[in-house]
């Protein structure tokens, strides 16, 4: 569960973000803050994983507030002013949403924040600790599907579509395979062909130019053979 707060002096901005978040069950609201000082008090009392932060606020701007934090949570900036974008990325924000933003753009921002947080957690865990599976939302068949990466067998680029083959389902989406690749942890997934990404722990056998995943035979592209070789050469 990702615990979030909204920091914005405009009540309508709170309603829009809350409405979007209500459609994403892995998000839990901690509180609403209408200026930076309320946010400081909230952070001192509660565990917060993600902040939706407006830039243009009275007394103390969003970025001035951000500079006061020694160990801030993930930050998604929500603002009507595009001219602050460069400064925001210099402060290591996760994403910069320009108002008004669509739900689809909002979901991409959440996916980026969740995936980055998971990578950071896995970097500091030991091999004896199992990190929680990464989850993200993808649009398919006019719905947003929540995908747990541990359920993915492989992903196939299919014309203008991408197919996600899961343990018990197939999701067809317009999302590019390159965009999905960015959401996946490199330790768990490998690109084996320009049209295929495979979950490493779902590989049954590697023979010649083919990989067997479940009952599916997946081709190995010429330019990806060296990466496949590294999977098994260290144990030979």
C-alpha positions, -999 to +999 in steps of 0.1 A: +000+000+000+013+035-010+004+061+016+000+096+001-008+132+010-019+161-011-003+195-007-022+222-026-039+255-016-068+249-041-096+225-028-106+216-064-071+201-069-076+179-039-109+166-052-094+158-087-064+139-073-085+121-047-110+111-074-081+096-095-066+079-065-099+063-056-096+042-088-062+028-077-067+004-048-030+003-038-031+040-029-042+051+006-048+088+016-031+099+048-043+135+047-049+168+029-026+198+034-034+233+021+001+248+028+036+237+035+033+242+073+004+217+075+025+193+054+054+196+078+032+186+107+017+157+088+051+143+079+062+145+115+032+124+126+025+100+098+044+076+075+041+090+040+054+073+008+042+098-018+034+135-019+014+153-046+029+188-043+018+221-058+045+247-066+027+280-063+015+283-026+014+312-002+041+319+024+063+290+014+064+276-022+064+239-030+100+238-039+111+260-009+093+235+013+109+205-005+144+220+001+137+219+039+132+181+039+162+159+046+146+126+035+115+134+015+091+107+002+085+103-036+073+136-051+048+141-079+046+179-087+012+191-098+011+226-111-002+249-138+033+264-144+055+245-168+084+269-163+093+253-130+099+218-145+137+220-147+141+232-111+118+203-101+139+176-117+170+192-101+153+185-068+150+148-077+112+147-081+096+116-096+073+133-121+059+167-131+022+168-139+010+200-157-026+209-148-050+199-161-038+163-165-057+133-176-063+101-156-041+082-181-012+106-176-018+104-138-016+065-139+018+067-157+031+090-130+019+067-103+035+037-120+068+056-122+067+065-085+058+029-074+084+013-096+111+037-084+102+031-048+104-007-053+138-005-069+152+016-041+138-008-015+153-039-033+187-022-035+190-020+003+175-054+011+197-085+016+193-117-003+175-133+026+147-107+024+120-111-003+108-077-016+072-070-023+062-076-060+060-045-082+026-036-094+014-012-121-017-003-140-021-008-178-050+002-200-066-026-220-101-032-233-112+002-221-103-007-185-073-003-163-058-036-152-036-039-121-007-061-129+016-078-104+049-085-121+053-118-104+023-131-125+038-121-159+051-150-180+062-129-210+053-098-230+049-097-268+048-068-291+020-075-315+016-050-343+002-018-328-006-037-296+013-054-267+002-087-252+009-094-216+008-132-209+000-137-173-004-169-152-041-170-158-049-142-183-038-123-214-041-085-214-039-067-248-028-030-246-018-001-268+012+005-245+046+001-262+068-028-252+097-003-246+075+016-221+066-017-203+103-027-202+110+005-181+085-006-155+102-040-149+131-048-127+161-059-148+170-086-123+136-103-130+130-098-167+151-100-198+146-088-234+152-118-256+139-104-290+128-070-303+092-083-298+096-103-265+104-097-229+105-128-207+103-133-169+136-150-160+121-173-133+094-185-157+120-199-182+117-237-184+144-244-211+167-227-235+175-246-267+190-233-298+172-201-308+142-207-286+131-203-250+103-224-235+080-205-211+050-226-199+039-241-232+050-211-253+081-212-276+097-178-278+124-169-304+158-155-294+169-125-315+204-125-328+213-093-310+201-107-276+220-140-277+248-127-255+224-117-228+208-151-228+242-168-227+250-150-195+220-165-178+234-200-178+271-196-185+280-186-150+267-220-137+283-241-164 
